[in-house]
């Protein structure tokens, strides 16, 4: 699968599917209705379908004017940048043959993901790898890496404190948009990769156009560029 990811402030006219990230335990129907995408969604109907917005869970929902793909982020209290990265991967794996889509990135989710300084990366003696909730030892960090407020003592050394639980109504900074779009795009690009080098003949890969809908396009484009570099390096080493 080949991806053409762009960022923009509006939903493209040609988009036939919209990705909508939602937190577990919150009213999915209210979330969708606030977007003004179509007719009101009945909360009991979504409950009957068994969608609870757990991490990696998805649900295709047909509205009057749009088709939405709900993507679970897991609980708000445990949310971090890697949860957004994983939601991007889940979104791409659910696209199938749909080629023109958009992913809505609300400023609240951008801020929560952007406040995660380590971005879901684990530091290990000079190596960096993706991790769900990486434990860190004191030897892995210098005084310049994190402040004392960012760390808590855990059973396995030093771990990051979750900032989702201290959510406020603050706006998203340019750095938040950059970081959030970077991790979201990384998940999308890495999930789309397929190894075809040793196949005798490979079918032509389908091309999917994804526009991430954001409020700060300039900062988001910088994050997208970094994600493309990261994913390209992973693909070359694979």
Protein Blocks (a to p, Z undefined) as FASTA:
>chain_A
ZZdddddfbdcfklcbdcddddehiafklmmmmnopaccddfklmmmnopaoighiacdd
ddfkbccddddebjfklgcfklmmmmmmmmmmmnmmafbdcddddfklmmmmmmmmnnop
aceehiacddfbdcddfklpcfklpcfklpccdfebpadddfklmgcfbdcdfklmmmmm
mmmmmmmmmmmpccfklpmbdcdddddddddddfblmlmmmmmmmmmmmmmmmmmmZZ
